Amino acid sequence: MSGNYENLRVVVLRNLHNRRCWGGKHTSIENAIKGVPGHLIGDAKNVLNGLIKENLVLPKPAHYGLQVSLNPPMKAEIEKILGMDKFK
């Protein structure tokens, strides 16, 4: 699953990055894992939980469900994972 894990990690981070969900701007878990094939949804949710534990993604509990956003102090690390550091 390591290949899938890395691919799903990039997909989740890219979804949040493209939605500009940094810090105070957040989105639902369902939006963060959009575009992932149906048979990998469970794995994508596990990857998202791993990103929260790595402190790359910030959780925000809300009465309507858990919301997530990218952690601004970890921007350099996130851009490195996404391969964006090569263009600077």
Secondary structure, DSSP 4 states (H G I P E B T S, - for coil): -HHHHHHHHHHHHHHHHHTT-BTT--EEHHHHTTTS-GGGHHHHHHHHHHHHHTTSEEEEEETTEEEEEE-GGGHHHHHHHHTGGGG-
